[in-house]
Amino acid sequence: MKQLRLNLQYFNQEKTEKATPKKRQDSRKKGQVAKSQDVNTSILLFCVFVFLLIYGSYMGETLTGVYTHSFTEFIHWEVTPANVQQVFFQSTVEGVKVVLPVMVIAIIGALIANYLQIGFLFTGEPLKFDLKKIDPLKGIKRIFSARALVEFLKSLLKISSVGSVCFTIIWLNKDELMMLSQKSIGEAISFFGQLTIIIGVGAAIMLMIVAVIDYLYQRYDHEKNIKMSKHDVKDESKNIEGDPLIKSRIKERQRQMAQQRMMSEVPTADVVITNPTHYSIALKYDENKADAPFVVAMGVDYVALKIREVAKANDVVRVENRKLARGLYYGTEIGNTIPEDFFQQVAEVLAYVYKLEKRAK
């Protein structure tokens, strides 16, 4: 029977892991965020139509005033450069009064919609030219992809929902529509204006419902697209924290350098207290630097042996005191003064050392 050999590396490349915070941040910088354009459209339309519902009558009166003024006053003016300039200026000012508020509301609505989805984000990454974006093969794949099917179904849902809202509102107002022939032109225009605004608000609300569904899908699709393989997670961890092998070598080098610095301080010590084989603690007393003796070097086993060898080579007195050596090793750090509990014992050792040095002289 022929056996099949599987390369486990292929399974390692499957994107099964959730995106890390760094991956999310990098994707955000590239403009790859969960965003539904329908949310922007629905909120923008809702804001504009609500604004028209509140201030529509004022805008209508302003435009009516412009037309009335044009056909009752401007039409009698003599055509001169100055008069034409004045007519143009006044018409522009009145037009801006009508259009500018709508534009401001639309901009505010768009900003609110974007902030609700992605917060504050400004990046030019999506605007960069990329040949991959015009790749015909990828374009064909996008046309027949699952995302294209979702977009098609979403379009059908929007058309049917908005269409049903429009039909329902018109049907509810059918009686008034039938009676328009008995109303004046002004009343008919006012009715159509109000009906249009109501249809717009209703359509915007329906689009919001569709937009919420679309946004949930966009979030799901975004999470799926930024998933990582186990290999990607390991590579990212190496890039952030460094290769474990390199980190261990750096730490080893740092330990060696620290040990070399420590060994260079041993010749300056007043005494080395030993266990005698497992522990070595080099002490120094300098009243100009500290109020009590302090540790310049210490170590166990091999390091303790090196401290004793350096001390011997530099004629530093070595004193065997097992209990004191162990207590100092676990009770203090290099560069720190000794704890008060050891003052008496260390003072006796230093007195003994100074007595030996005096005899030697």
QUIFEN-V647466 format. One record per residue. RES is the residue in three letters. NEAR is the number of other ideal C-beta (glycine too) atoms within 10 Angstrom. Layout:
# QUIFEN-V647466
res:RES near:NEAR
res:RES near:NEAR
This chain:
# QUIFEN-V647466
res:MET near:2
res:LYS near:3
res:GLN near:4
res:LEU near:4
res:ARG near:4
res:LEU near:7
res:ASN near:7
res:LEU near:6
res:GLN near:8
res:TYR near:8
res:PHE near:11
res:ASN near:13
res:GLN near:11
res:GLU near:11
res:LYS near:15
res:THR near:12
res:GLU near:14
res:LYS near:12
res:ALA near:21
res:THR near:16
res:PRO near:7
res:LYS near:12
res:LYS near:17
res:ARG near:16
res:GLN near:11
res:ASP near:14
res:SER near:16
res:ARG near:16
res:LYS near:12
res:LYS near:12
res:GLY near:16
res:GLN near:16
res:VAL near:19
res:ALA near:18
res:LYS near:19
res:SER near:21
res:GLN near:13
res:ASP near:21
res:VAL near:22
res:ASN near:19
res:THR near:19
res:SER near:25
res:ILE near:23
res:LEU near:21
res:LEU near:19
res:PHE near:19
res:CYS near:20
res:VAL near:20
res:PHE near:22
res:VAL near:16
res:PHE near:19
res:LEU near:21
res:LEU near:15
res:ILE near:10
res:TYR near:15
res:GLY near:16
res:SER near:13
res:TYR near:12
res:MET near:17
res:GLY near:16
res:GLU near:10
res:THR near:14
res:LEU near:14
res:THR near:12
res:GLY near:11
res:VAL near:18
res:TYR near:9
res:THR near:10
res:HIS near:15
res:SER near:14
res:PHE near:10
res:THR near:9
res:GLU near:10
res:PHE near:15
res:ILE near:9
res:HIS near:7
res:TRP near:12
res:GLU near:6
res:VAL near:7
res:THR near:9
res:PRO near:7
res:ALA near:9
res:ASN near:12
res:VAL near:12
res:GLN near:10
res:GLN near:13
res:VAL near:17
res:PHE near:10
res:PHE near:10
res:GLN near:14
res:SER near:14
res:THR near:10
res:VAL near:10
res:GLU near:16
res:GLY near:13
res:VAL near:11
res:LYS near:14
res:VAL near:15
res:VAL near:11
res:LEU near:10
res:PRO near:16
res:VAL near:15
res:MET near:11
res:VAL near:11
res:ILE near:18
res:ALA near:15
res:ILE near:12
res:ILE near:14
res:GLY near:22
res:ALA near:15
res:LEU near:14
res:ILE near:15
res:ALA near:23
res:ASN near:17
res:TYR near:11
res:LEU near:12
res:GLN near:20
res:ILE near:13
res:GLY near:9
res:PHE near:7
res:LEU near:13
res:PHE near:5
res:THR near:13
res:GLY near:7
res:GLU near:11
res:PRO near:10
res:LEU near:8
res:LYS near:10
res:PHE near:6
res:ASP near:10
res:LEU near:6
res:LYS near:6
res:LYS near:10
res:ILE near:9
res:ASP near:12
res:PRO near:7
res:LEU near:7
res:LYS near:12
res:GLY near:10
res:ILE near:10
res:LYS near:11
res:ARG near:12
res:ILE near:9
res:PHE near:8
res:SER near:12
res:ALA near:8
res:ARG near:11
res:ALA near:12
res:LEU near:10
res:VAL near:14
res:GLU near:14
res:PHE near:10
res:LEU near:10
res:LYS near:17
res:SER near:11
res:LEU near:10
res:LEU near:15
res:LYS near:19
res:ILE near:10
res:SER near:12
res:SER near:16
res:VAL near:17
res:GLY near:12
res:SER near:13
res:VAL near:20
res:CYS near:16
res:PHE near:11
res:THR near:12
res:ILE near:17
res:ILE near:13
res:TRP near:10
res:LEU near:11
res:ASN near:15
res:LYS near:9
res:ASP near:8
res:GLU near:12
res:LEU near:14
res:MET near:9
res:MET near:12
res:LEU near:13
res:SER near:7
res:GLN near:8
res:LYS near:13
res:SER near:9
res:ILE near:8
res:GLY near:10
res:GLU near:12
res:ALA near:16
res:ILE near:13
res:SER near:15
res:PHE near:16
res:PHE near:12
res:GLY near:16
res:GLN near:15
res:LEU near:16
res:THR near:14
res:ILE near:18
res:ILE near:18
res:ILE near:19
res:GLY near:20
res:VAL near:19
res:GLY near:17
res:ALA near:22
res:ALA near:23
res:ILE near:15
res:MET near:20
res:LEU near:23
res:MET near:16
res:ILE near:13
res:VAL near:21
res:ALA near:24
res:VAL near:14
res:ILE near:13
res:ASP near:22
res:TYR near:18
res:LEU near:12
res:TYR near:16
res:GLN near:20
res:ARG near:15
res:TYR near:11
res:ASP near:14
res:HIS near:16
res:GLU near:13
res:LYS near:10
res:ASN near:12
res:ILE near:19
res:LYS near:14
res:MET near:17
res:SER near:15
res:LYS near:14
res:HIS near:14
res:ASP near:17
res:VAL near:16
res:LYS near:12
res:ASP near:12
res:GLU near:16
res:SER near:14
res:LYS near:14
res:ASN near:10
res:ILE near:9
res:GLU near:9
res:GLY near:12
res:ASP near:12
res:PRO near:10
res:LEU near:9
res:ILE near:10
res:LYS near:12
res:SER near:11
res:ARG near:11
res:ILE near:12
res:LYS near:10
res:GLU near:10
res:ARG near:10
res:GLN near:10
res:ARG near:10
res:GLN near:10
res:MET near:10
res:ALA near:11
res:GLN near:15
res:GLN near:9
res:ARG near:11
res:MET near:21
res:MET near:18
res:SER near:12
res:GLU near:17
res:VAL near:22
res:PRO near:15
res:THR near:13
res:ALA near:25
res:ASP near:19
res:VAL near:23
res:VAL near:26
res:ILE near:29
res:THR near:23
res:ASN near:19
res:PRO near:15
res:THR near:13
res:HIS near:15
res:TYR near:24
res:SER near:28
res:ILE near:28
res:ALA near:29
res:LEU near:26
res:LYS near:19
res:TYR near:20
res:ASP near:11
res:GLU near:7
res:ASN near:4
res:LYS near:9
res:ALA near:14
res:ASP near:8
res:ALA near:16
res:PRO near:22
res:PHE near:20
res:VAL near:23
res:VAL near:23
res:ALA near:28
res:MET near:22
res:GLY near:21
res:VAL near:16
res:ASP near:12
res:TYR near:8
res:VAL near:16
res:ALA near:23
res:LEU near:15
res:LYS near:17
res:ILE near:29
res:ARG near:20
res:GLU near:13
res:VAL near:21
res:ALA near:21
res:LYS near:11
res:ALA near:10
res:ASN near:11
res:ASP near:9
res:VAL near:20
res:VAL near:18
res:ARG near:17
res:VAL near:18
res:GLU near:12
res:ASN near:19
res:ARG near:14
res:LYS near:9
res:LEU near:22
res:ALA near:23
res:ARG near:16
res:GLY near:19
res:LEU near:22
res:TYR near:20
res:TYR near:8
res:GLY near:14
res:THR near:18
res:GLU near:9
res:ILE near:16
res:GLY near:12
res:ASN near:12
res:THR near:17
res:ILE near:22
res:PRO near:13
res:GLU near:8
res:ASP near:9
res:PHE near:20
res:PHE near:13
res:GLN near:9
res:GLN near:16
res:VAL near:22
res:ALA near:13
res:GLU near:13
res:VAL near:20
res:LEU near:18
res:ALA near:10
res:TYR near:13
res:VAL near:19
res:TYR near:14
res:LYS near:10
res:LEU near:13
res:GLU near:12
res:LYS near:8
res:ARG near:7
res:ALA near:8
res:LYS near:5
